[in-house]
Amino acid sequence: MSLIEVLIAFVILSMTMAVILRINATSLRNHEVSKQYLKAVRIAESHMTEAGIDDHSIELIREGVETDGFSWQYLRQAYNGWSGEQYQGLPVVPVEEHIKVAWNTGNGEREIGFSKVTLIYQAR
C-alpha cells in the first residue's frame, strides 16, 4: 500500500465516523425531547384524572407548577354540543375538559394540550 491509499482510506473512515456521530447526537437529542413529551403527557393525564375524581362541579379551573419545571393549566366548563335528550332522565351533565402542559427547553418553550368531553354525575 502506498501512503496515498492509506490517506484516502483514513479520509473515508473519518467522513463515515463524522456521519455516524452526527446521527448519534441527533438520536440522543430526539430521545430527550421524547422523554419531555412523555412526562408532559403523564402530568396531563394525572391532573385530568385527579380533577375528575376530586371535584364534580361543572366549572373548574386549576393550575400549578411541577418540581421539574413543567407548568399546567386545567379548565372544565359546560358542554353545549349535545342535546338533553341523549341522557334521558339520568343525573349527568356533559362537560368539556382542557389541559395544557408547558415547559422550557434550550430552544424555547414547548407545550402540549388535550381536550375531552365527559359526563359528570350530579347527585340529586
C-alpha positions in Angstrom: 0.0 0.0 0.0 1.2 3.4 -0.8 0.9 6.4 1.5 -1.8 8.0 -0.7 -4.0 4.9 -0.4 -3.7 5.0 3.4 -4.5 8.7 3.5 -7.6 8.1 1.2 -8.8 5.3 3.5 -8.3 7.5 6.5 -10.3 10.3 4.9 -13.2 8.0 4.0 -13.1 6.5 7.6 -13.2 9.9 9.2 -16.1 11.1 7.0 -18.0 8.0 7.9 -17.3 8.4 11.6 -18.5 12.1 11.4 -21.8 11.0 9.9 -22.3 8.3 12.5 -21.5 10.7 15.3 -24.0 13.2 14.0 -26.7 10.6 13.7 -25.9 9.5 17.3 -26.1 13.1 18.6 -29.5 13.7 16.8 -30.8 10.4 18.2 -29.9 11.5 21.8 -31.5 14.9 21.3 -34.7 13.3 20.0 -34.7 10.8 22.9 -34.5 13.7 25.4 -37.4 15.6 23.6 -39.5 12.4 23.7 -38.8 11.9 27.4 -40.1 15.5 28.0 -43.2 14.9 26.0 -43.9 11.7 27.8 -43.5 13.4 31.1 -45.9 16.1 30.0 -48.5 13.5 28.9 -48.2 11.8 32.3 -48.7 15.1 34.1 -51.8 15.9 32.0 -53.2 12.5 32.5 -52.8 12.6 36.2 -54.3 16.0 36.7 -57.3 15.3 34.5 -57.9 12.1 36.4 -57.4 13.8 39.7 -59.9 16.6 38.8 -62.5 14.1 37.7 -62.2 12.1 41.0 -61.9 15.0 43.5 -64.4 17.6 42.2 -67.7 17.0 40.4 -68.5 20.7 39.8 -69.3 21.8 36.3 -67.0 24.8 36.2 -63.4 24.3 37.5 -60.1 26.0 36.9 -56.8 24.7 38.3 -53.2 25.4 37.6 -49.8 24.6 39.1 -46.1 24.0 38.6 -44.4 20.7 39.0 -41.0 20.3 40.7 -39.2 19.7 37.4 -40.3 23.0 35.7 -43.5 21.8 34.0 -46.5 24.1 34.4 -50.1 23.0 33.8 -53.5 24.7 33.4 -56.8 22.8 33.7 -60.2 24.1 32.7 -63.6 22.4 32.9 -66.7 24.0 31.6 -70.2 23.1 30.5 -70.5 21.5 27.1 -73.4 22.5 24.9 -72.8 20.3 21.9 -75.2 17.6 22.8 -79.0 17.8 23.2 -80.5 16.9 26.6 -82.5 14.0 25.2 -79.4 11.9 24.8 -79.1 11.1 28.5 -82.9 10.9 29.2 -83.5 11.4 32.9 -80.0 10.5 34.0 -78.4 12.9 36.5 -75.4 13.6 34.3 -74.1 16.8 32.8 -71.8 16.9 29.8 -68.6 19.0 30.4 -65.5 19.6 28.3 -62.2 19.4 29.9 -59.0 21.0 28.6 -55.5 20.7 30.0 -52.3 22.4 28.8 -48.8 21.4 30.0 -45.8 23.7 29.2 -42.1 23.6 29.9 -39.0 25.4 28.9 -36.2 23.8 26.8 -32.9 25.2 25.4 -34.8 26.1 22.2 -37.7 27.9 23.9 -41.0 26.9 25.4 -42.9 23.8 24.4 -46.4 22.9 25.2 -48.9 20.1 24.7 -52.7 20.2 25.2 -55.5 17.7 25.5 -59.3 18.0 25.4 -62.1 15.7 26.1 -65.9 15.7 26.7 -67.1 13.7 29.6 -70.2 13.2 31.7 -70.3 14.4 35.3 -72.7 12.7 37.7 -74.8 15.2 39.6 -76.3 13.7 42.7 -79.9 14.7 43.3 
